[in-house]
Amino acid sequence: LSGSTVDFTGATLTGPVGKLNVLVEGEANQSVNLADFAFDQMVVSKTAGDVVWGAGFTADKFTCVAVSAMAQTFAAGNRIILRELLLDGSGDGAAKNLTLVSSEPETAWKLKVTQFASVIGVTVSDSDASESAVVIYADQPSQDSGRNRNWTFTRSRATWLGGSGDFTDPAKWSSGEVPDVSTLVIVESNAAINVVGD
């Protein structure tokens, strides 16, 4: 969807079950009304511009990587139902490029995540995720702008930089610090990591 306004209200969607995908792209601001339809994959891949969601929707997987500042505005009172939520607004690691807000400040937009959420580099307000099966951890750098339910904004991340070594070696971690119990640890290789102690 690369047009400025897309509205599925009154539409009939046909296609293989579980194979309807949505890609939102482009540089302009966009208004997208998916009219509570269900999709398999939804990807927001914009180099500029914001997205206003005009109704709720359901998706197996929703992904957005914001390389520059982007706001996504969700219709107040409408429900977004996702099996997986993947949001990354961290840019260079310190940015909060992605903002999630309600169309009516102080009136919640509803988020239900049933299995998995990976969220980093976001600023969130007015999100009610109380129906989610998981707590939505918005890892640092992220910001709680108020009135969010079932979100946690205090967890940090540390990624193993590769190779074999000792877990307690700060030089092996992207954060430059040894992770503690509140840190999400990410190991993307099959390196031998020595773990000793508690």
LOBA-836503 format. One record per residue: residue number from 1; residue in three letters; x, y, z of N, C-alpha, C in turn. Coordinates in steps of 0.1 Angstrom, whole numbers, plus 5000, padded with zeros to 4 digits. Example, Ala and Ser with C-alpha at 12.3 -4.5 7.8 and 13.67 -1.06 7.14 Angstrom:
# residues 2
+------+------+------+------+------+------+------+------+------+------+------+
: resi : resn :  n.X :  n.Y :  n.Z : ca.X : ca.Y : ca.Z :  c.X :  c.Y :  c.Z :
+------+------+------+------+------+------+------+------+------+------+------+
:    1 :  ALA : 5132 : 4943 : 5078 : 5123 : 4955 : 5078 : 5132 : 4967 : 5078 :
:    2 :  SER : 5128 : 4978 : 5071 : 5137 : 4989 : 5071 : 5129 : 5000 : 5079 :
+------+------+------+------+------+------+------+------+------+------+------+
This chain:
# residues 198
+------+------+------+------+------+------+------+------+------+------+------+
: resi : resn :  n.X :  n.Y :  n.Z : ca.X : ca.Y : ca.Z :  c.X :  c.Y :  c.Z :
+------+------+------+------+------+------+------+------+------+------+------+
:    1 :  LEU : 5009 : 4988 : 5000 : 5000 : 5000 : 5000 : 5009 : 5012 : 5000 :
:    2 :  SER : 5010 : 5019 : 4989 : 5018 : 5031 : 4988 : 5011 : 5044 : 4986 :
:    3 :  GLY : 4997 : 5043 : 4984 : 4989 : 5055 : 4982 : 4987 : 5062 : 4995 :
:    4 :  SER : 4982 : 5074 : 4995 : 4981 : 5082 : 5007 : 4969 : 5078 : 5015 :
:    5 :  THR : 4958 : 5073 : 5009 : 4946 : 5068 : 5016 : 4942 : 5054 : 5010 :
:    6 :  VAL : 4941 : 5045 : 5019 : 4936 : 5031 : 5016 : 4925 : 5028 : 5025 :
:    7 :  ASP : 4913 : 5024 : 5020 : 4902 : 5022 : 5028 : 4895 : 5009 : 5023 :
:    8 :  PHE : 4895 : 4998 : 5032 : 4889 : 4985 : 5029 : 4875 : 4984 : 5033 :
:    9 :  THR : 4869 : 4995 : 5038 : 4855 : 4995 : 5043 : 4846 : 4990 : 5032 :
:   10 :  GLY : 4838 : 4980 : 5034 : 4828 : 4974 : 5024 : 4835 : 4965 : 5014 :
:   11 :  ALA : 4848 : 4963 : 5015 : 4855 : 4954 : 5006 : 4853 : 4940 : 5009 :
:   12 :  THR : 4855 : 4931 : 4999 : 4856 : 4917 : 5000 : 4870 : 4913 : 4996 :
:   13 :  LEU : 4877 : 4906 : 5005 : 4890 : 4901 : 5002 : 4890 : 4886 : 4999 :
:   14 :  THR : 4896 : 4883 : 4989 : 4897 : 4868 : 4985 : 4912 : 4865 : 4983 :
:   15 :  GLY : 4915 : 4852 : 4986 : 4928 : 4848 : 4984 : 4930 : 4835 : 4992 :
:   16 :  PRO : 4941 : 4829 : 4991 : 4944 : 4817 : 4999 : 4943 : 4820 : 5014 :
:   17 :  VAL : 4937 : 4812 : 5022 : 4935 : 4814 : 5036 : 4949 : 4815 : 5042 :
:   18 :  GLY : 4951 : 4825 : 5050 : 4964 : 4827 : 5057 : 4975 : 4833 : 5048 :
:   19 :  LYS : 4972 : 4837 : 5036 : 4982 : 4842 : 5027 : 4980 : 4857 : 5023 :
:   20 :  LEU : 4971 : 4864 : 5029 : 4969 : 4878 : 5026 : 4979 : 4886 : 5034 :
:   21 :  ASN : 4987 : 4893 : 5027 : 4998 : 4901 : 5033 : 4996 : 4916 : 5029 :
:   22 :  VAL : 5001 : 4924 : 5038 : 5000 : 4939 : 5036 : 5014 : 4944 : 5038 :
:   23 :  LEU : 5018 : 4952 : 5029 : 5031 : 4960 : 5029 : 5027 : 4975 : 5028 :
:   24 :  VAL : 5030 : 4982 : 5039 : 5028 : 4997 : 5039 : 5042 : 5003 : 5036 :
:   25 :  GLU : 5043 : 5010 : 5025 : 5056 : 5016 : 5022 : 5054 : 5030 : 5016 :
:   26 :  GLY : 5065 : 5037 : 5014 : 5065 : 5050 : 5008 : 5071 : 5060 : 5017 :
:   27 :  GLU : 5070 : 5073 : 5013 : 5075 : 5084 : 5020 : 5065 : 5094 : 5025 :
:   28 :  ALA : 5053 : 5093 : 5020 : 5042 : 5102 : 5024 : 5035 : 5097 : 5036 :
:   29 :  ASN : 5028 : 5107 : 5042 : 5018 : 5103 : 5053 : 5007 : 5094 : 5047 :
:   30 :  GLN : 5003 : 5084 : 5054 : 4992 : 5075 : 5049 : 4981 : 5073 : 5059 :
:   31 :  SER : 4969 : 5071 : 5054 : 4958 : 5068 : 5062 : 4953 : 5054 : 5057 :
:   32 :  VAL : 4953 : 5044 : 5066 : 4950 : 5030 : 5062 : 4939 : 5025 : 5071 :
:   33 :  ASN : 4927 : 5021 : 5064 : 4916 : 5015 : 5072 : 4915 : 5001 : 5067 :
:   34 :  LEU : 4919 : 4992 : 5075 : 4918 : 4977 : 5071 : 4905 : 4971 : 5075 :
:   35 :  ALA : 4896 : 4979 : 5081 : 4882 : 4975 : 5083 : 4881 : 4961 : 5091 :
:   36 :  ASP : 4889 : 4959 : 5101 : 4889 : 4947 : 5109 : 4891 : 4934 : 5102 :
:   37 :  PHE : 4897 : 4935 : 5090 : 4901 : 4923 : 5083 : 4913 : 4916 : 5089 :
:   38 :  ALA : 4915 : 4903 : 5086 : 4926 : 4895 : 5091 : 4936 : 4892 : 5080 :
:   39 :  PHE : 4949 : 4893 : 5084 : 4960 : 4891 : 5074 : 4970 : 4882 : 5080 :
:   40 :  ASP : 4979 : 4877 : 5072 : 4990 : 4869 : 5076 : 5001 : 4878 : 5081 :
:   41 :  GLN : 5009 : 4883 : 5072 : 5020 : 4892 : 5075 : 5016 : 4907 : 5072 :
:   42 :  MET : 5020 : 4915 : 5081 : 5018 : 4930 : 5079 : 5032 : 4936 : 5082 :
:   43 :  VAL : 5037 : 4944 : 5072 : 5050 : 4950 : 5073 : 5048 : 4965 : 5070 :
:   44 :  VAL : 5053 : 4973 : 5079 : 5054 : 4988 : 5077 : 5069 : 4990 : 5074 :
:   45 :  SER : 5072 : 4995 : 5062 : 5086 : 4997 : 5058 : 5086 : 5010 : 5051 :
:   46 :  LYS : 5086 : 5021 : 5058 : 5086 : 5034 : 5053 : 5099 : 5041 : 5055 :
:   47 :  THR : 5104 : 5049 : 5046 : 5116 : 5057 : 5048 : 5112 : 5071 : 5054 :
:   48 :  ALA : 5100 : 5075 : 5053 : 5095 : 5087 : 5059 : 5080 : 5087 : 5059 :
:   49 :  GLY : 5074 : 5096 : 5066 : 5059 : 5097 : 5067 : 5054 : 5089 : 5078 :
:   50 :  ASP : 5042 : 5093 : 5082 : 5035 : 5086 : 5093 : 5023 : 5078 : 5088 :
:   51 :  VAL : 5018 : 5069 : 5097 : 5006 : 5061 : 5093 : 4995 : 5063 : 5103 :
:   52 :  VAL : 4983 : 5065 : 5098 : 4971 : 5066 : 5107 : 4962 : 5054 : 5103 :
:   53 :  TRP : 4960 : 5045 : 5113 : 4952 : 5033 : 5112 : 4938 : 5037 : 5115 :
:   54 :  GLY : 4928 : 5035 : 5105 : 4915 : 5040 : 5107 : 4905 : 5030 : 5113 :
:   55 :  ALA : 4910 : 5018 : 5116 : 4901 : 5007 : 5122 : 4911 : 4997 : 5128 :
:   56 :  GLY : 4905 : 4987 : 5134 : 4913 : 4976 : 5139 : 4916 : 4966 : 5128 :
:   57 :  PHE : 4925 : 4956 : 5132 : 4928 : 4946 : 5122 : 4934 : 4934 : 5130 :
:   58 :  THR : 4935 : 4923 : 5124 : 4942 : 4911 : 5130 : 4953 : 4906 : 5120 :
:   59 :  ALA : 4964 : 4902 : 5126 : 4975 : 4897 : 5118 : 4983 : 4886 : 5125 :
:   60 :  ASP : 4988 : 4877 : 5118 : 4996 : 4867 : 5124 : 5009 : 4874 : 5129 :
:   61 :  LYS : 5015 : 4883 : 5121 : 5027 : 4889 : 5124 : 5027 : 4903 : 5119 :
:   62 :  PHE : 5030 : 4913 : 5128 : 5031 : 4927 : 5125 : 5045 : 4932 : 5127 :
:   63 :  THR : 5052 : 4937 : 5117 : 5066 : 4941 : 5118 : 5067 : 4956 : 5113 :
:   64 :  CYS : 5075 : 4964 : 5121 : 5078 : 4977 : 5117 : 5092 : 4980 : 5122 :
:   65 :  VAL : 5101 : 4984 : 5113 : 5114 : 4989 : 5116 : 5115 : 5004 : 5111 :
:   66 :  ALA : 5116 : 5013 : 5121 : 5116 : 5027 : 5117 : 5130 : 5032 : 5117 :
:   67 :  VAL : 5135 : 5035 : 5105 : 5149 : 5040 : 5104 : 5150 : 5055 : 5106 :
:   68 :  SER : 5138 : 5062 : 5105 : 5137 : 5076 : 5109 : 5124 : 5078 : 5116 :
:   69 :  ALA : 5122 : 5090 : 5121 : 5110 : 5093 : 5129 : 5098 : 5090 : 5122 :
:   70 :  MET : 5089 : 5082 : 5129 : 5076 : 5078 : 5123 : 5066 : 5077 : 5134 :
:   71 :  ALA : 5054 : 5082 : 5132 : 5043 : 5080 : 5142 : 5033 : 5071 : 5136 :
:   72 :  GLN : 5028 : 5062 : 5144 : 5016 : 5054 : 5140 : 5005 : 5057 : 5149 :
:   73 :  THR : 4994 : 5062 : 5144 : 4982 : 5065 : 5152 : 4972 : 5055 : 5150 :
:   74 :  PHE : 4967 : 5049 : 5161 : 4957 : 5039 : 5161 : 4944 : 5044 : 5165 :
:   75 :  ALA : 4933 : 5039 : 5159 : 4919 : 5044 : 5161 : 4915 : 5041 : 5176 :
:   76 :  ALA : 4912 : 5051 : 5183 : 4908 : 5050 : 5197 : 4897 : 5040 : 5198 :
:   77 :  GLY : 4898 : 5031 : 5208 : 4888 : 5021 : 5210 : 4888 : 5009 : 5201 :
:   78 :  ASN : 4896 : 5009 : 5191 : 4897 : 4998 : 5181 : 4907 : 4988 : 5186 :
:   79 :  ARG : 4906 : 4976 : 5182 : 4915 : 4965 : 5187 : 4924 : 4960 : 5176 :
:   80 :  ILE : 4937 : 4959 : 5179 : 4947 : 4953 : 5171 : 4950 : 4939 : 5177 :
:   81 :  ILE : 4948 : 4928 : 5169 : 4950 : 4915 : 5175 : 4962 : 4909 : 5166 :
:   82 :  LEU : 4972 : 4905 : 5173 : 4984 : 4900 : 5167 : 4990 : 4887 : 5174 :
:   83 :  ARG : 4995 : 4878 : 5166 : 5002 : 4867 : 5173 : 5016 : 4871 : 5176 :
:   84 :  GLU : 5023 : 4878 : 5167 : 5036 : 4883 : 5169 : 5036 : 4898 : 5166 :
:   85 :  LEU : 5043 : 4905 : 5175 : 5045 : 4920 : 5173 : 5060 : 4922 : 5173 :
:   86 :  LEU : 5066 : 4928 : 5162 : 5080 : 4931 : 5161 : 5081 : 4946 : 5158 :
:   87 :  LEU : 5086 : 4954 : 5167 : 5088 : 4968 : 5165 : 5102 : 4972 : 5168 :
:   88 :  ASP : 5109 : 4979 : 5159 : 5122 : 4984 : 5162 : 5124 : 4998 : 5157 :
:   89 :  GLY : 5124 : 5007 : 5166 : 5126 : 5022 : 5163 : 5140 : 5026 : 5169 :
:   90 :  SER : 5149 : 5017 : 5172 : 5161 : 5020 : 5179 : 5172 : 5026 : 5170 :
:   91 :  GLY : 5170 : 5025 : 5156 : 5180 : 5031 : 5147 : 5194 : 5028 : 5151 :
:   92 :  ASP : 5202 : 5038 : 5155 : 5216 : 5036 : 5159 : 5218 : 5030 : 5173 :
:   93 :  GLY : 5207 : 5026 : 5179 : 5208 : 5020 : 5192 : 5203 : 5029 : 5203 :
:   94 :  ALA : 5203 : 5042 : 5201 : 5199 : 5052 : 5212 : 5186 : 5059 : 5208 :
:   95 :  ALA : 5182 : 5057 : 5196 : 5170 : 5065 : 5191 : 5157 : 5059 : 5196 :
:   96 :  LYS : 5147 : 5067 : 5196 : 5133 : 5063 : 5198 : 5125 : 5068 : 5185 :
:   97 :  ASN : 5127 : 5062 : 5174 : 5122 : 5066 : 5161 : 5107 : 5064 : 5159 :
:   98 :  LEU : 5101 : 5054 : 5167 : 5088 : 5050 : 5165 : 5079 : 5055 : 5176 :
:   99 :  THR : 5068 : 5062 : 5172 : 5058 : 5067 : 5182 : 5045 : 5060 : 5179 :
:  100 :  LEU : 5039 : 5055 : 5190 : 5026 : 5048 : 5189 : 5016 : 5056 : 5198 :
:  101 :  VAL : 5005 : 5061 : 5192 : 4996 : 5070 : 5199 : 4982 : 5066 : 5195 :
:  102 :  SER : 4972 : 5071 : 5203 : 4958 : 5070 : 5200 : 4953 : 5082 : 5192 :
:  103 :  SER : 4943 : 5079 : 5184 : 4937 : 5090 : 5176 : 4930 : 5100 : 5185 :
:  104 :  GLU : 4927 : 5096 : 5197 : 4921 : 5105 : 5207 : 4929 : 5105 : 5219 :
:  105 :  PRO : 4937 : 5115 : 5222 : 4946 : 5115 : 5234 : 4937 : 5112 : 5246 :
:  106 :  GLU : 4943 : 5103 : 5255 : 4937 : 5099 : 5268 : 4925 : 5089 : 5266 :
:  107 :  THR : 4923 : 5084 : 5253 : 4914 : 5073 : 5250 : 4922 : 5062 : 5244 :
:  108 :  ALA : 4921 : 5050 : 5250 : 4930 : 5039 : 5247 : 4927 : 5033 : 5233 :
:  109 :  TRP : 4938 : 5029 : 5226 : 4937 : 5020 : 5215 : 4941 : 5006 : 5221 :
:  110 :  LYS : 4934 : 4996 : 5216 : 4936 : 4983 : 5222 : 4945 : 4974 : 5215 :
:  111 :  LEU : 4954 : 4967 : 5222 : 4964 : 4958 : 5216 : 4963 : 4945 : 5223 :
:  112 :  LYS : 4961 : 4934 : 5215 : 4961 : 4920 : 5220 : 4972 : 4912 : 5213 :
:  113 :  VAL : 4983 : 4909 : 5220 : 4993 : 4900 : 5215 : 4992 : 4887 : 5221 :
:  114 :  THR : 4991 : 4876 : 5213 : 4988 : 4863 : 5218 : 5000 : 4854 : 5221 :
:  115 :  GLN : 5012 : 4858 : 5215 : 5023 : 4848 : 5216 : 5036 : 4855 : 5219 :
:  116 :  PHE : 5040 : 4865 : 5211 : 5054 : 4870 : 5212 : 5054 : 4885 : 5209 :
:  117 :  ALA : 5062 : 4893 : 5216 : 5064 : 4907 : 5213 : 5079 : 4910 : 5215 :
:  118 :  SER : 5085 : 4917 : 5205 : 5098 : 4922 : 5206 : 5097 : 4937 : 5202 :
:  119 :  VAL : 5100 : 4946 : 5212 : 5097 : 4960 : 5210 : 5109 : 4967 : 5216 :
:  120 :  ILE : 5115 : 4977 : 5207 : 5126 : 4985 : 5212 : 5126 : 4998 : 5205 :
:  121 :  GLY : 5130 : 5009 : 5212 : 5131 : 5022 : 5205 : 5117 : 5028 : 5202 :
:  122 :  VAL : 5107 : 5027 : 5211 : 5094 : 5032 : 5208 : 5090 : 5042 : 5219 :
:  123 :  THR : 5081 : 5051 : 5216 : 5075 : 5060 : 5225 : 5060 : 5057 : 5224 :
:  124 :  VAL : 5053 : 5053 : 5235 : 5040 : 5048 : 5235 : 5031 : 5055 : 5245 :
:  125 :  SER : 5019 : 5058 : 5240 : 5009 : 5064 : 5249 : 4995 : 5058 : 5246 :
:  126 :  ASP : 4987 : 5058 : 5256 : 4973 : 5054 : 5255 : 4970 : 5040 : 5249 :
:  127 :  SER : 4979 : 5030 : 5252 : 4977 : 5017 : 5247 : 4973 : 5008 : 5258 :
:  128 :  ASP : 4961 : 5001 : 5256 : 4956 : 4991 : 5265 : 4959 : 4977 : 5260 :
:  129 :  ALA : 4969 : 4971 : 5265 : 4973 : 4958 : 5261 : 4969 : 4947 : 5272 :
:  130 :  SER : 4959 : 4951 : 5280 : 4955 : 4942 : 5291 : 4950 : 4928 : 5286 :
:  131 :  GLU : 4945 : 4927 : 5274 : 4941 : 4914 : 5269 : 4952 : 4905 : 5263 :
:  132 :  SER : 4964 : 4911 : 5263 : 4975 : 4903 : 5257 : 4979 : 4891 : 5266 :
:  133 :  ALA : 4983 : 4881 : 5260 : 4988 : 4869 : 5267 : 5002 : 4871 : 5273 :
:  134 :  VAL : 5009 : 4881 : 5268 : 5022 : 4884 : 5273 : 5023 : 4899 : 5277 :
:  135 :  VAL : 5032 : 4902 : 5286 : 5035 : 4916 : 5290 : 5043 : 4921 : 5278 :
:  136 :  ILE : 5040 : 4933 : 5274 : 5047 : 4940 : 5263 : 5059 : 4947 : 5269 :
:  137 :  TYR : 5071 : 4941 : 5267 : 5083 : 4948 : 5272 : 5089 : 4957 : 5261 :
:  138 :  ALA : 5089 : 4970 : 5264 : 5094 : 4979 : 5254 : 5108 : 4982 : 5259 :
:  139 :  ASP : 5118 : 4975 : 5253 : 5132 : 4976 : 5258 : 5138 : 4989 : 5255 :
:  140 :  GLN : 5148 : 4993 : 5263 : 5155 : 5006 : 5262 : 5163 : 5006 : 5249 :
:  141 :  PRO : 5163 : 5018 : 5242 : 5156 : 5030 : 5246 : 5142 : 5031 : 5242 :
:  142 :  SER : 5133 : 5031 : 5251 : 5119 : 5033 : 5249 : 5113 : 5042 : 5259 :
:  143 :  GLN : 5101 : 5048 : 5257 : 5096 : 5057 : 5266 : 5081 : 5055 : 5268 :
:  144 :  ASP : 5077 : 5055 : 5281 : 5063 : 5055 : 5284 : 5058 : 5069 : 5285 :
:  145 :  SER : 5049 : 5072 : 5276 : 5043 : 5086 : 5276 : 5029 : 5086 : 5283 :
:  146 :  GLY : 5026 : 5076 : 5290 : 5014 : 5076 : 5298 : 5002 : 5068 : 5294 :
:  147 :  ARG : 4995 : 5063 : 5304 : 4982 : 5057 : 5302 : 4983 : 5044 : 5294 :
:  148 :  ASN : 4994 : 5036 : 5296 : 4996 : 5023 : 5290 : 4994 : 5012 : 5300 :
:  149 :  ARG : 4986 : 5002 : 5296 : 4984 : 4990 : 5304 : 4990 : 4978 : 5298 :
:  150 :  ASN : 4997 : 4970 : 5307 : 5004 : 4958 : 5304 : 5016 : 4960 : 5296 :
:  151 :  TRP : 5022 : 4971 : 5297 : 5035 : 4975 : 5291 : 5045 : 4977 : 5302 :
:  152 :  THR : 5058 : 4973 : 5299 : 5069 : 4976 : 5309 : 5080 : 4982 : 5301 :
:  153 :  PHE : 5086 : 4993 : 5306 : 5095 : 5001 : 5298 : 5109 : 5002 : 5305 :
:  154 :  THR : 5112 : 4993 : 5314 : 5125 : 4994 : 5321 : 5136 : 4984 : 5317 :
:  155 :  ARG : 5132 : 4974 : 5308 : 5142 : 4964 : 5305 : 5152 : 4968 : 5295 :
:  156 :  SER : 5165 : 4964 : 5298 : 5175 : 4967 : 5288 : 5178 : 4955 : 5280 :
:  157 :  ARG : 5186 : 4956 : 5269 : 5190 : 4945 : 5261 : 5205 : 4945 : 5260 :
:  158 :  ALA : 5210 : 4933 : 5259 : 5225 : 4931 : 5256 : 5226 : 4920 : 5246 :
:  159 :  THR : 5234 : 4922 : 5235 : 5236 : 4912 : 5225 : 5251 : 4908 : 5226 :
:  160 :  TRP : 5252 : 4894 : 5226 : 5266 : 4888 : 5226 : 5272 : 4892 : 5213 :
:  161 :  LEU : 5285 : 4897 : 5214 : 5291 : 4903 : 5202 : 5298 : 4892 : 5193 :
:  162 :  GLY : 5298 : 4880 : 5198 : 5303 : 4869 : 5190 : 5316 : 4862 : 5195 :
:  163 :  GLY : 5318 : 4851 : 5190 : 5330 : 4843 : 5195 : 5328 : 4837 : 5208 :
:  164 :  SER : 5337 : 4828 : 5212 : 5336 : 4822 : 5225 : 5342 : 4831 : 5236 :
:  165 :  GLY : 5337 : 4828 : 5248 : 5342 : 4837 : 5259 : 5334 : 4835 : 5272 :
:  166 :  ASP : 5337 : 4843 : 5281 : 5331 : 4843 : 5294 : 5319 : 4852 : 5295 :
:  167 :  PHE : 5308 : 4847 : 5300 : 5296 : 4855 : 5302 : 5299 : 4868 : 5309 :
:  168 :  THR : 5308 : 4867 : 5319 : 5311 : 4879 : 5328 : 5320 : 4889 : 5322 :
:  169 :  ASP : 5324 : 4887 : 5309 : 5333 : 4897 : 5302 : 5325 : 4908 : 5296 :
:  170 :  PRO : 5326 : 4920 : 5301 : 5318 : 4931 : 5296 : 5321 : 4934 : 5281 :
:  171 :  ALA : 5333 : 4931 : 5277 : 5337 : 4934 : 5263 : 5330 : 4926 : 5253 :
:  172 :  LYS : 5323 : 4915 : 5258 : 5316 : 4906 : 5249 : 5302 : 4910 : 5247 :
:  173 :  TRP : 5297 : 4921 : 5254 : 5283 : 4925 : 5253 : 5282 : 4938 : 5246 :
:  174 :  SER : 5271 : 4940 : 5238 : 5269 : 4952 : 5231 : 5267 : 4964 : 5240 :
:  175 :  SER : 5262 : 4962 : 5252 : 5260 : 4972 : 5262 : 5273 : 4977 : 5269 :
:  176 :  GLY : 5283 : 4969 : 5268 : 5296 : 4971 : 5275 : 5295 : 4968 : 5289 :
:  177 :  GLU : 5284 : 4961 : 5293 : 5282 : 4957 : 5307 : 5277 : 4943 : 5308 :
:  178 :  VAL : 5280 : 4936 : 5318 : 5276 : 4922 : 5320 : 5261 : 4923 : 5323 :
:  179 :  PRO : 5252 : 4915 : 5316 : 5238 : 4916 : 5318 : 5234 : 4911 : 5332 :
:  180 :  ASP : 5224 : 4917 : 5338 : 5218 : 4912 : 5351 : 5205 : 4905 : 5348 :
:  181 :  VAL : 5198 : 4902 : 5359 : 5186 : 4894 : 5357 : 5175 : 4902 : 5350 :
:  182 :  SER : 5175 : 4915 : 5350 : 5165 : 4923 : 5343 : 5168 : 4926 : 5328 :
:  183 :  THR : 5179 : 4920 : 5323 : 5183 : 4923 : 5310 : 5179 : 4912 : 5300 :
:  184 :  LEU : 5174 : 4916 : 5288 : 5171 : 4906 : 5278 : 5184 : 4903 : 5271 :
:  185 :  VAL : 5188 : 4891 : 5271 : 5201 : 4886 : 5265 : 5198 : 4880 : 5252 :
:  186 :  ILE : 5205 : 4885 : 5242 : 5204 : 4880 : 5228 : 5217 : 4874 : 5223 :
:  187 :  VAL : 5216 : 4861 : 5220 : 5228 : 4854 : 5214 : 5224 : 4849 : 5200 :
:  188 :  GLU : 5231 : 4855 : 5190 : 5227 : 4852 : 5176 : 5237 : 4843 : 5169 :
:  189 :  SER : 5245 : 4836 : 5177 : 5255 : 4827 : 5171 : 5255 : 4814 : 5180 :
:  190 :  ASN : 5263 : 4804 : 5175 : 5264 : 4792 : 5183 : 5277 : 4792 : 5191 :
:  191 :  ALA : 5282 : 4803 : 5195 : 5295 : 4804 : 5203 : 5294 : 4797 : 5216 :
:  192 :  ALA : 5305 : 4792 : 5221 : 5306 : 4786 : 5234 : 5308 : 4797 : 5244 :
:  193 :  ILE : 5298 : 4799 : 5253 : 5298 : 4809 : 5263 : 5299 : 4802 : 5277 :
:  194 :  ASN : 5310 : 4806 : 5284 : 5312 : 4801 : 5297 : 5304 : 4808 : 5308 :
:  195 :  VAL : 5295 : 4801 : 5315 : 5287 : 4807 : 5325 : 5290 : 4800 : 5338 :
:  196 :  VAL : 5295 : 4808 : 5348 : 5299 : 4803 : 5361 : 5292 : 4811 : 5372 :
:  197 :  GLY : 5287 : 4804 : 5382 : 5281 : 4811 : 5393 : 5266 : 4810 : 5393 :
:  198 :  ASP : 5260 : 4820 : 5400 : 5245 : 4821 : 5401 : 5239 : 4825 : 5388 :
+------+------+------+------+------+------+------+------+------+------+------+
